[in-house]
């Protein structure tokens, strides 16, 4: 929809979805003027090439269901992108020249798979390709132009490509051979498959602490690998020299989770600190061990990169202010043309005492409104994720329609320490809903929420918790709206992609055959006959994460007892990258709530 008349008559909530958005640009290590970013400028999220030297921008991909997975080769010559079928996440890597041209299969000889990481060498002809299939588990290959791919690694449990050293001589991988998909160990290999070294933060043979690859130093011959660890109960970085084995922990006095990336000269680190739903940036000098703040506005930084000139580019937003790609030089890096995205309202922080400790919730409500209000409890996905003070068009749409919105960083969420994230094992779903119930009780008793007009909603894991909450807390909710949910946990396990099967085995302690009582207790299907609230479900028919068959099983049970429900199926995967489709879905959700919740 374009034109002054149509734009002026368009509601703000719809403008927030249609307004042009861009991601933080990726840039080529050896050709830093060449960049790659994602934009919805055409109404579908696609990859764009950007030549900073000339200012020229070019749409690189154009598929009906969109494309977001892409990478620039270090020499800036090629754009790599992942080609799946209608959002099913199963496919092959393709590439095209940065300056334009025909796409070609990037790794001939490798059959379609789910992706498990990709690293590209500076020689322009070598790639380290991670793959995952139901038959093989995870395999990692060295793919060189003109040669048959060489299998570097294979294991039934989940694993992935971490990074390739600057000179191409070392390959870091993350693996979960110990069977704990929530906490990876690290291995460094040579391109011939031989092992250089390993790091595994296990205790007594049981993996309890995770490690992650953050990246090799961007200097030829440098064997330093930046990694993340959880040794003090939260994520922090350290520098591991994989040749000598020396580990250098950083002297950071920061209370939250910390991640890091290299400055291009390898002499300093770009530090990202996340604490209580906000984030900030720092520069850490490795020689002087000095930590210097990089000024950013209050809110959340969802990505940052240090450029060769020492400046830092970052994608910033707050709940009230739309996202923008900014630079420490003071300029906006990318400002796409088109309609302006309307702002929303700021969040308020609430801490609620729960059965497992203090729960952090973020509250938005219409400006000037006083309770009790119809209230939407919007549960995030993951579960290893967290809601933050960042811009989100979905909650803003509910606020525009007169609702208060409550978002809850329940146990299982990241950003509040390892113990909080790991707390949901074995009683999956039920633990999170204990926290949701505590915040619901606070919202009602505080006068914010009208107990007769409560919507429980969420997408992915949030959709799963929605259906589970409607069945286990049937008197607590007035309406349920579940987006791409897990509905029948046993069937979902058997149909989902292999990496998620590994995660479910970790969360529940085994397969449905090994721990049937746990799967039964955590499955929404177990409680479907207790559901009282009208239920709306939307699902992608090609979704490999929350597959359609298990949703159909749940819906058939609703149908069999005449329960009030509606189902919307669409031709995509785990969500849609098409703006118009997403707007349609939000409109359907708002309409369902209005019909079943608010007075006519």
TORKE-764522 format. One record per residue (C-alpha): residue in one letter; residue number from 1; x, y negated, z. Coordinates in steps of 0.5 Angstrom, whole numbers. Layout:
<sites>
SITE  r    k     xx     yy     zz
SITE  a  NUM      X      Y      Z
...
</sites>
This chain:
<sites>
SITE  r    k     xx     yy     zz
SITE  x    1      0      0      0
SITE  x    2      3     -7     -2
SITE  x    3      1    -14     -3
SITE  x    4      0    -20      1
SITE  x    5     -8    -18      2
SITE  x    6     -7    -11      3
SITE  x    7     -2    -12      8
SITE  x    8     -5    -18     12
SITE  x    9    -11    -13     13
SITE  x   10     -7     -7     15
SITE  x   11     -7     -6     23
SITE  x   12     -1     -7     27
SITE  x   13     -1      1     28
SITE  x   14     -1      2     21
SITE  x   15      5     -3     19
SITE  x   16      9      0     24
SITE  x   17      9      7     20
SITE  x   18     10      3     14
SITE  x   19     15     -2     15
SITE  x   20     22      0     12
SITE  x   21     26      3     17
SITE  x   22     34      5     16
SITE  x   23     38     10     20
SITE  x   24     45      8     22
SITE  x   25     49      9     16
SITE  x   26     55     14     15
SITE  x   27     61     12     12
SITE  x   28     67     16      8
SITE  x   29     73     17     12
SITE  x   30     78     15      6
SITE  x   31     73     11      3
SITE  x   32     69      7      8
SITE  x   33     66      2      3
SITE  x   34     62      8      1
SITE  x   35     56     10      6
SITE  x   36     50     14      6
SITE  x   37     43     13     10
SITE  x   38     36     15     11
SITE  x   39     30     10      9
SITE  x   40     23     11      8
SITE  x   41     23      5      3
SITE  x   42     19      9     -2
SITE  x   43     14     12      3
SITE  x   44     18     18      4
SITE  x   45     24     19      8
SITE  x   46     30     20      3
SITE  x   47     38     19      3
SITE  x   48     41     13      0
SITE  x   49     48     11     -3
SITE  x   50     50      4     -1
SITE  x   51     57      1     -4
SITE  x   52     59     -4      1
SITE  x   53     64     -7     -4
SITE  x   54     58     -9     -9
SITE  x   55     52     -9     -4
SITE  x   56     49     -4     -9
SITE  x   57     44      1     -6
SITE  x   58     41      8    -10
SITE  x   59     36     13     -8
SITE  x   60     40     19     -8
SITE  x   61     34     24     -7
SITE  x   62     27     25     -9
SITE  x   63     23     31     -6
SITE  x   64     15     31     -5
SITE  x   65     17     33      3
SITE  x   66     23     28      4
SITE  x   67     30     29      5
SITE  x   68     34     27     11
SITE  x   69     40     32     12
SITE  x   70     46     29      8
SITE  x   71     53     28      9
SITE  x   72     58     24      5
SITE  x   73     65     28      3
SITE  x   74     71     24      7
SITE  x   75     73     22      0
SITE  x   76     67     18     -1
SITE  x   77     66     22     -8
SITE  x   78     60     27     -6
SITE  x   79     54     27     -3
SITE  x   80     52     33      0
SITE  x   81     44     35      2
SITE  x   82     41     41      5
SITE  x   83     35     43      0
SITE  x   84     30     47      3
SITE  x   85     23     49      1
SITE  x   86     17     44      3
SITE  x   87     20     43     10
SITE  x   88     21     51     12
SITE  x   89     29     49     13
SITE  x   90     31     55      9
SITE  x   91     35     53      3
SITE  x   92     42     52      1
SITE  x   93     47     46      0
SITE  x   94     47     41     -6
SITE  x   95     51     36     -8
SITE  x   96     51     30    -13
SITE  x   97     57     25    -15
SITE  x   98     56     18    -10
SITE  x   99     56     14    -16
SITE  x  100     50     18    -19
SITE  x  101     49     24    -23
SITE  x  102     46     31    -23
SITE  x  103     45     35    -17
SITE  x  104     49     42    -17
SITE  x  105     49     48    -12
SITE  x  106     55     46     -7
SITE  x  107     57     53     -5
SITE  x  108     56     58    -10
SITE  x  109     56     65     -7
SITE  x  110     52     63     -1
SITE  x  111     45     66     -1
SITE  x  112     40     61      2
SITE  x  113     40     61     10
SITE  x  114     38     56     16
SITE  x  115     44     51     17
SITE  x  116     48     52     22
SITE  x  117     53     46     21
SITE  x  118     57     43     16
SITE  x  119     64     40     16
SITE  x  120     68     38      9
SITE  x  121     75     37      8
SITE  x  122     79     31      6
SITE  x  123     82     35      0
SITE  x  124     75     34     -4
SITE  x  125     74     42     -5
SITE  x  126     74     45      2
SITE  x  127     67     46      6
SITE  x  128     66     50     13
SITE  x  129     59     52     12
SITE  x  130     55     55     18
SITE  x  131     49     59     16
SITE  x  132     44     63     20
SITE  x  133     39     69     18
SITE  x  134     35     74     21
SITE  x  135     39     79     18
SITE  x  136     46     77     20
SITE  x  137     45     72     26
SITE  x  138     50     67     25
SITE  x  139     56     67     20
SITE  x  140     61     61     18
SITE  x  141     64     61     12
SITE  x  142     70     57      8
SITE  x  143     68     55      1
SITE  x  144     73     52     -4
SITE  x  145     71     50    -11
SITE  x  146     73     56    -16
SITE  x  147     73     61    -11
SITE  x  148     69     66     -7
SITE  x  149     67     64      0
SITE  x  150     71     67      5
SITE  x  151     67     69     12
SITE  x  152     71     66     18
SITE  x  153     66     68     23
SITE  x  154     60     73     25
SITE  x  155     56     74     31
SITE  x  156     48     76     32
SITE  x  157     48     70     37
SITE  x  158     47     63     35
SITE  x  159     53     59     34
SITE  x  160     55     53     29
SITE  x  161     61     49     26
SITE  x  162     63     44     30
SITE  x  163     69     40     26
SITE  x  164     75     41     22
SITE  x  165     81     37     24
SITE  x  166     84     31     20
SITE  x  167     89     36     16
SITE  x  168     84     41     15
SITE  x  169     88     46     19
SITE  x  170     84     47     25
SITE  x  171     76     49     25
SITE  x  172     72     48     32
SITE  x  173     66     52     33
SITE  x  174     61     53     38
SITE  x  175     58     60     40
SITE  x  176     54     63     45
SITE  x  177     57     70     44
SITE  x  178     55     71     52
SITE  x  179     48     70     51
SITE  x  180     46     64     54
SITE  x  181     44     59     48
SITE  x  182     43     53     53
SITE  x  183     51     53     54
SITE  x  184     56     54     49
SITE  x  185     63     56     49
SITE  x  186     68     53     44
SITE  x  187     73     57     39
SITE  x  188     79     54     35
SITE  x  189     80     58     29
SITE  x  190     85     57     23
SITE  x  191     82     57     16
SITE  x  192     84     65     15
SITE  x  193     80     67     21
SITE  x  194     85     68     26
SITE  x  195     84     65     33
SITE  x  196     88     59     36
SITE  x  197     85     58     43
SITE  x  198     78     58     46
SITE  x  199     75     55     52
SITE  x  200     69     58     56
SITE  x  201     67     54     62
SITE  x  202     64     60     65
SITE  x  203     63     62     73
SITE  x  204     64     69     75
SITE  x  205     63     72     68
SITE  x  206     56     68     67
SITE  x  207     56     62     63
SITE  x  208     53     56     67
SITE  x  209     56     50     64
SITE  x  210     56     48     57
SITE  x  211     61     45     52
SITE  x  212     60     41     46
SITE  x  213     65     39     40
SITE  x  214     65     32     39
SITE  x  215     70     31     34
SITE  x  216     78     32     32
SITE  x  217     82     26     32
SITE  x  218     82     22     26
SITE  x  219     90     23     25
SITE  x  220     94     28     21
SITE  x  221     97     33     25
SITE  x  222     94     31     31
SITE  x  223     91     37     35
SITE  x  224     87     33     40
SITE  x  225     80     35     40
SITE  x  226     74     31     44
SITE  x  227     69     35     47
SITE  x  228     64     35     52
SITE  x  229     63     38     59
SITE  x  230     59     39     65
SITE  x  231     64     41     70
SITE  x  232     61     35     75
SITE  x  233     54     36     74
SITE  x  234     53     32     67
SITE  x  235     55     31     60
SITE  x  236     62     28     60
SITE  x  237     68     28     55
SITE  x  238     75     30     55
SITE  x  239     81     30     50
SITE  x  240     83     38     49
SITE  x  241     90     39     46
SITE  x  242     88     45     42
SITE  x  243     96     46     41
SITE  x  244     98     45     48
SITE  x  245     92     47     52
SITE  x  246     93     40     56
SITE  x  247     86     38     58
SITE  x  248     85     30     59
SITE  x  249     79     28     63
SITE  x  250     77     21     62
SITE  x  251     77     16     68
SITE  x  252     70     14     67
SITE  x  253     66     11     73
SITE  x  254     59     12     70
SITE  x  255     53     15     73
SITE  x  256     49     18     67
SITE  x  257     51     23     61
SITE  x  258     57     20     57
SITE  x  259     58     22     50
SITE  x  260     64     19     46
SITE  x  261     67     19     39
SITE  x  262     74     17     36
SITE  x  263     76     10     34
SITE  x  264     79     11     27
SITE  x  265     86     10     29
SITE  x  266     85     15     34
SITE  x  267     88     11     40
SITE  x  268     81      9     43
SITE  x  269     74     12     44
SITE  x  270     67      9     43
SITE  x  271     63     11     49
SITE  x  272     56     12     49
SITE  x  273     53     12     56
SITE  x  274     45     14     58
SITE  x  275     42     13     64
SITE  x  276     35     13     67
SITE  x  277     32     12     60
SITE  x  278     37      7     57
SITE  x  279     44      7     54
SITE  x  280     50      2     53
SITE  x  281     57      2     49
SITE  x  282     64      2     52
SITE  x  283     71      2     49
SITE  x  284     76      7     52
SITE  x  285     83      5     51
SITE  x  286     87     12     52
SITE  x  287     94      9     53
SITE  x  288     91      4     58
SITE  x  289     85      8     61
SITE  x  290     81      1     61
SITE  x  291     74      2     60
SITE  x  292     71     -5     56
SITE  x  293     64     -6     56
SITE  x  294     61     -7     48
SITE  x  295     55    -12     49
SITE  x  296     48     -9     47
SITE  x  297     41    -11     48
SITE  x  298     37     -8     54
SITE  x  299     34     -2     51
SITE  x  300     37      4     47
SITE  x  301     42      6     43
SITE  x  302     41     12     38
SITE  x  303     47     12     35
SITE  x  304     54      8     34
SITE  x  305     60      8     30
SITE  x  306     67      5     30
SITE  x  307     69      2     23
SITE  x  308     76      1     21
SITE  x  309     76     -6     22
SITE  x  310     75     -5     30
SITE  x  311     68     -7     30
SITE  x  312     62     -2     32
SITE  x  313     55     -1     28
SITE  x  314     50      1     32
SITE  x  315     42      3     32
SITE  x  316     38      0     37
SITE  x  317     31     -1     39
SITE  x  318     27     -2     46
SITE  x  319     20      0     47
SITE  x  320     18     -7     45
SITE  x  321     22     -9     39
SITE  x  322     23     -5     33
SITE  x  323     30     -1     31
SITE  x  324     35     -5     27
SITE  x  325     42     -3     25
SITE  x  326     47     -8     29
SITE  x  327     54    -10     29
SITE  x  328     59    -13     34
SITE  x  329     60    -18     29
SITE  x  330     54    -21     30
SITE  x  331     50    -19     24
SITE  x  332     45    -14     22
SITE  x  333     48     -9     18
SITE  x  334     42     -7     14
SITE  x  335     36    -11     13
SITE  x  336     31     -7      9
SITE  x  337     26    -11      5
SITE  x  338     18    -11      6
SITE  x  339     13    -12     11
SITE  x  340     16    -14     18
SITE  x  341     15     -8     23
SITE  x  342     10    -11     29
SITE  x  343     13    -11     36
SITE  x  344     10     -7     42
SITE  x  345      9     -8     49
SITE  x  346     15     -6     54
SITE  x  347     15      0     58
SITE  x  348     15      0     66
SITE  x  349     19      5     70
SITE  x  350     16      9     75
SITE  x  351     19     14     80
SITE  x  352     14     20     82
SITE  x  353     16     25     88
SITE  x  354     15     32     85
SITE  x  355     16     39     87
SITE  x  356     23     39     84
SITE  x  357     25     32     86
SITE  x  358     24     25     83
SITE  x  359     21     25     76
SITE  x  360     22     19     72
SITE  x  361     16     16     68
SITE  x  362     15     11     63
SITE  x  363      9      7     62
SITE  x  364      6      2     57
SITE  x  365     -1     -1     57
SITE  x  366     -4     -6     53
SITE  x  367     -2    -13     55
SITE  x  368     -6    -16     61
SITE  x  369    -10    -10     62
SITE  x  370    -12     -7     69
SITE  x  371    -14      0     71
SITE  x  372    -17      4     71
SITE  x  373    -15      5     63
SITE  x  374    -16     11     59
SITE  x  375     -9     14     59
SITE  x  376     -5     18     54
SITE  x  377      0     23     57
SITE  x  378      5     24     51
SITE  x  379     10     29     53
SITE  x  380     16     30     49
SITE  x  381     19     35     45
SITE  x  382     25     39     46
SITE  x  383     25     41     52
SITE  x  384     32     39     52
SITE  x  385     31     32     50
SITE  x  386     28     26     54
SITE  x  387     24     20     53
SITE  x  388     27     13     53
SITE  x  389     26      5     53
SITE  x  390     26      6     45
SITE  x  391     21      4     40
SITE  x  392     16      9     38
SITE  x  393     10      8     33
SITE  x  394      6     13     36
SITE  x  395      5     11     43
SITE  x  396      5      4     40
SITE  x  397     -1      6     36
SITE  x  398     -5      9     43
SITE  x  399     -3      2     46
SITE  x  400     -6     -2     41
SITE  x  401    -13      2     41
SITE  x  402    -13      0     49
SITE  x  403    -10      6     52
SITE  x  404     -5      6     57
SITE  x  405      1     11     55
SITE  x  406      5     15     60
SITE  x  407     11     19     58
SITE  x  408     15     24     63
SITE  x  409     22     26     63
SITE  x  410     20     33     67
SITE  x  411     25     38     69
SITE  x  412     28     41     63
SITE  x  413     29     34     60
SITE  x  414     36     31     59
SITE  x  415     39     25     62
SITE  x  416     38     27     69
SITE  x  417     44     32     70
SITE  x  418     45     39     69
SITE  x  419     41     42     75
SITE  x  420     35     38     72
SITE  x  421     36     40     65
SITE  x  422     37     48     67
SITE  x  423     31     48     72
SITE  x  424     26     51     68
SITE  x  425     29     58     66
SITE  x  426     24     64     67
SITE  x  427     18     60     69
SITE  x  428     18     56     62
SITE  x  429     12     51     61
SITE  x  430     10     52     68
SITE  x  431     15     48     72
SITE  x  432     15     42     67
SITE  x  433      7     42     68
SITE  x  434      8     42     75
SITE  x  435     12     35     74
SITE  x  436      6     33     69
SITE  x  437      1     34     75
SITE  x  438      5     30     80
SITE  x  439      5     24     75
SITE  x  440     -2     25     73
SITE  x  441     -4     25     81
SITE  x  442      0     18     81
SITE  x  443     -3     15     75
SITE  x  444    -10     16     78
SITE  x  445     -9     15     85
SITE  x  446     -5      8     83
SITE  x  447    -11      6     79
SITE  x  448     -8      6     73
SITE  x  449    -11     12     70
SITE  x  450    -19     13     69
SITE  x  451    -19     21     71
SITE  x  452    -25     22     67
SITE  x  453    -21     19     61
SITE  x  454    -15     23     60
SITE  x  455    -11     25     54
SITE  x  456     -6     31     54
SITE  x  457     -2     31     48
SITE  x  458      5     32     45
SITE  x  459      9     35     39
SITE  x  460     13     41     38
SITE  x  461     15     43     46
SITE  x  462     10     37     48
SITE  x  463      5     41     44
SITE  x  464      6     47     47
SITE  x  465      6     44     54
SITE  x  466     -1     41     52
SITE  x  467     -4     47     50
SITE  x  468     -1     51     56
SITE  x  469     -3     45     61
SITE  x  470    -11     45     58
SITE  x  471    -11     53     60
SITE  x  472     -7     52     67
SITE  x  473    -10     46     69
SITE  x  474    -17     46     66
SITE  x  475    -20     41     70
SITE  x  476    -15     36     70
SITE  x  477    -15     33     62
SITE  x  478    -21     31     58
SITE  x  479    -18     32     51
SITE  x  480    -12     35     49
SITE  x  481     -8     34     42
SITE  x  482     -3     39     40
SITE  x  483      2     37     35
SITE  x  484      6     43     32
SITE  x  485      5     47     38
SITE  x  486      7     54     41
SITE  x  487      1     57     42
SITE  x  488      2     64     42
SITE  x  489      9     65     45
SITE  x  490     10     73     43
SITE  x  491      8     72     36
SITE  x  492     12     65     36
SITE  x  493     18     69     38
SITE  x  494     18     74     33
SITE  x  495     16     69     27
SITE  x  496     21     63     29
SITE  x  497     28     62     26
SITE  x  498     34     66     29
SITE  x  499     37     60     33
SITE  x  500     30     59     37
SITE  x  501     30     66     39
SITE  x  502     36     66     42
SITE  x  503     34     60     46
SITE  x  504     28     63     48
SITE  x  505     32     69     50
SITE  x  506     36     65     55
SITE  x  507     30     61     57
SITE  x  508     26     67     59
SITE  x  509     31     72     61
SITE  x  510     30     77     55
SITE  x  511     25     79     49
SITE  x  512     18     80     50
SITE  x  513     19     87     50
SITE  x  514     24     86     56
SITE  x  515     20     81     60
SITE  x  516     13     81     58
SITE  x  517     10     78     64
SITE  x  518     15     72     63
SITE  x  519     12     71     56
SITE  x  520      5     72     58
SITE  x  521      5     67     64
SITE  x  522      8     62     59
SITE  x  523      4     63     53
SITE  x  524     -2     58     52
SITE  x  525     -6     64     49
SITE  x  526     -6     68     56
SITE  x  527    -10     62     59
SITE  x  528    -14     60     52
SITE  x  529    -21     62     55
SITE  x  530    -20     57     61
SITE  x  531    -20     51     57
SITE  x  532    -25     46     58
SITE  x  533    -23     40     54
SITE  x  534    -24     39     46
SITE  x  535    -18     41     43
SITE  x  536    -15     38     37
SITE  x  537     -9     42     33
SITE  x  538     -5     40     27
SITE  x  539      1     44     24
SITE  x  540      5     45     18
SITE  x  541      4     51     14
SITE  x  542     12     52     13
SITE  x  543     14     51     20
SITE  x  544     20     55     22
SITE  x  545     20     53     29
SITE  x  546     13     53     31
SITE  x  547     10     58     26
SITE  x  548      3     58     23
SITE  x  549      1     65     25
SITE  x  550      1     64     32
SITE  x  551     -3     58     32
SITE  x  552     -8     62     28
SITE  x  553     -8     67     33
SITE  x  554    -10     61     38
SITE  x  555    -15     58     34
SITE  x  556    -19     65     33
SITE  x  557    -19     65     40
SITE  x  558    -22     58     41
SITE  x  559    -27     60     35
SITE  x  560    -29     67     38
SITE  x  561    -32     63     44
SITE  x  562    -35     57     41
SITE  x  563    -30     52     44
SITE  x  564    -30     45     41
SITE  x  565    -24     44     37
SITE  x  566    -21     42     30
SITE  x  567    -15     44     26
SITE  x  568    -11     40     21
SITE  x  569     -6     44     17
SITE  x  570     -2     41     12
SITE  x  571      4     43      7
SITE  x  572     10     41     11
SITE  x  573     15     44     16
SITE  x  574     16     42     23
SITE  x  575     13     35     22
SITE  x  576     12     31     16
SITE  x  577     17     26     13
SITE  x  578     12     23      8
SITE  x  579      9     16     11
SITE  x  580      2     17      9
SITE  x  581      1     24     11
SITE  x  582      4     21     18
SITE  x  583     -1     16     18
SITE  x  584     -7     20     16
SITE  x  585     -5     25     22
SITE  x  586     -5     19     27
SITE  x  587    -11     17     25
SITE  x  588    -14     24     26
SITE  x  589    -12     24     33
SITE  x  590    -14     17     35
SITE  x  591    -21     19     32
SITE  x  592    -22     25     35
SITE  x  593    -20     22     42
SITE  x  594    -25     17     41
SITE  x  595    -31     22     39
SITE  x  596    -29     26     45
SITE  x  597    -27     21     50
SITE  x  598    -29     14     49
SITE  x  599    -36     11     49
SITE  x  600    -39     10     42
</sites>
